[in-house]
Amino acid sequence: MAKPDQNQVLRQLPIVAGILSGTLLMFNRLATPVLTPAQSRSDVLGVIMSALLILTGLLWQRIQPKPADAVELIGTEGFELADHLAESIKTELAWASHLLLTNTVTKSIVVWYDGKVLLRRGILAPQAEVQPGAIVERVLKTQKPIYLVSLKLYPGKVEFNYLPENTQGVICQPIGTQGVMILAANAPRSYTQQDEAWIAGLADKIANSLICSP
């Protein structure tokens, strides 16, 4: 269920105050039979202040946009590591996945490398096997990440059947030339550029460890 926006009232308050004050000024002007120079000057200042309040409210809407609606992902909480991995790799994957789950909007992680699923953690879908589709293949080929900001808008979302069915956003981050780290979020448009840079750094570290691992 989506969490209520606690700042919604504050963001709209200047707009409401500006419209209300402007309306009161207009009624006061219509109800005044004879205008004095002092009142005219006051009305002008009042109109300017009302306009500034409305403008401030509109700017707040842009600077502090309403957070994207989050959902509760469908699946079961879990943590799976491939048995054949060296203990050092298991430790590194556990550490990296923990950081991503606790410091970003990521709710589910799948690490696929050299044709095998090395890790699944977070909210897990019933489907455990990863069959790379067109999007993942493109990531592997170009060695560039792909961020699907709102998964429901992409026809290719069907290839992510190993993620919770109501996943809202997905990042596919290459791990060297042989693997990819797939991150699922519970809200669309929720990863920041700083998150993406951090994810890329972790993926490079994992790739280097996997290459050096016997």
N, C-alpha and C positions, 0 to 999 in steps of 0.2 A: 504494500500500500504506500502511496506517495506521502512524503512528510509535508506538513503545512509549511509555507514560507513565512518564517517569523518576522521578516523585514518588509513584508508586503505593505502593511499599513504605513510604516515610516516612509517608504518610497513614494507613496501616493499622497502623503500629508501636505507637502507644498503645493501640489496641484489643486487639491481640494480647498486649501486656504486661499490660494490665488483666485480661484473661480468665485468662492464665497465673498471675498472682499470686493472683487470687481462688481459682483451683482448688487451688493449693499451700496456701493458708491453710486451705481446707476439709479437705484431706487431713491437714494438721498437726493440726487440731482433732480430727478423728476418731481420730487415732493417739495422742492424749494422754489417758492414763487419768484424771489428776487435773488440773483447771484451777486455776491460781493467779490471784489478782486481777490481777497484773501481766500475765500472758499474756492474760487476757480483754481488758484495755485495749489491748494490742498488736494483738489480733485485730480489734478495732473500728477502730483506726487503719488497719490493713491493708485492711480492707473499704472504708473511705472512700477510701483512696488508689487502690484498684483501680477503684472506681466513677468517680473523677475521671479516671483514665487513659482509660477507655472513653468517657466523655463528651467528653473532649478529642479523641479520635479521630473521634467522630461529628461534632463541630463542624468539624474539619478537612475532613471529607468535603463539608460544605456550603459552607464558605468557599473551599476550593480544590477544586472539583469536577473530576472527570476530564475532560480536554479531549475535545471531540468528535472522532470518528475522521475523519481527512482521507483523501482519495483523490487519485489522480493523474488529472486531467481528460483525457478523450479528445479529441484534436485536434492541430493543428499550431501551433507558435509563429509569430506573425505580427504585423505592424503595417501597417494600411491607413488612408490618409487620402483623403478625396474630393478630386479634382483641382481642382474649381471653387473651393475655399476660398481666401481671402486668406492670405498668408504669416503675418500676425499671428495669425489664427485657428488655422492649422495649428500654430504654435508653442505657443499656449495649450493646445490639445487634447493635444499631445504632452507638455507639462509636467504638466498635470493627470492624465493617464492614467499617467504614470511615477510620480507621487506615490502614486496609489491602488494601483498594482501593487507598489510597494516598501514601503509603510507600512501596508497593511491586508491582510486575507486574500483580497482580490480577485485572481482569476487570469485573468479575461476581462472585457473592457469593450466595450460597443457603445453608440455615441452616435447616436441617430436624431433628426432635426430637420427639420421642414417637409417630411415625406414622403421624406426621403433619409437614407441612412446616411452620416454624416460621418466616423466613426472605428470601427475594429475593432482591438483590440490585446490581446495576451496569448495564451491558448490559444483558437484559432479553430475553429469548427465548419465543415463543408463548405458549409452553407447561409449565404449572405452577405446575402440579401434579408430585410428585416424587414417582416413583415405584422402590424401592431398587433392584438393580441387583446383579450379582455375586460379583462384585468388592466391592460394598458398604457392602454387607453381610459379606464378608471376613474381612473388616475393623471392623465391629461391633463384629465379632466373636473373632478376634485376638487382638483387642484393639491396633492395630498398624496402623499408617497412610500408605497410598499407594500414591506414586508420579508417575504419568504417564507422563514421560518427553516429549513424543511426541504422542499425543492422536491418531493420524491417523495410527500409527503402531499397535494399539491394536484392535483385533477383538471385544473385549468387549465394545468398545466405543459406541455401539448402546444404551446401557443402560442410557447414559447421554443425552437423548433427551430433557431434561429440561435445558440444557446449549446451548449457541449459537452454531449453527451447524458447524462453522469453528473454534471452540475452539482448541487451539494448545497444551496446557498442562493442567493437572488437578491434584490437590491434594485433597485426601479424608482424612480428619482428624477426628478421633473419638471424640465425645463429650460425655464423660462418656460411659455407656454401652447401652444407648438408642438412641443415635443420632450421626449425622455426619455433618461436615461442608465441603462443596464441593466448591473449589476455581478453577476458570477458568482463564487461562492466554492466552494472544494473541500472545505468542511466545514460541516455544519449548525450553526445557532445560534452562529455564529462572529463576527458583527459586534457591536461594543459600541455603547452609546448615544453615546459620544464619536466613534466611527467614523461613525455616522449623521449626527451634527451636522456633522462635517467634510465629508462627502460632500455634504450640503445646501449648505454654503457654497461649495464648488467649483462645484456646478451653477448656483448663482445668479451666480457670476462668469462662467461660460461663457455663460449666457443673456444677460447684459448685453453681453458682447462681440459675440455674434451679432446682437443687436438694433442695436447701433451700427455694425456692419460694413456697408460699402456693398454 
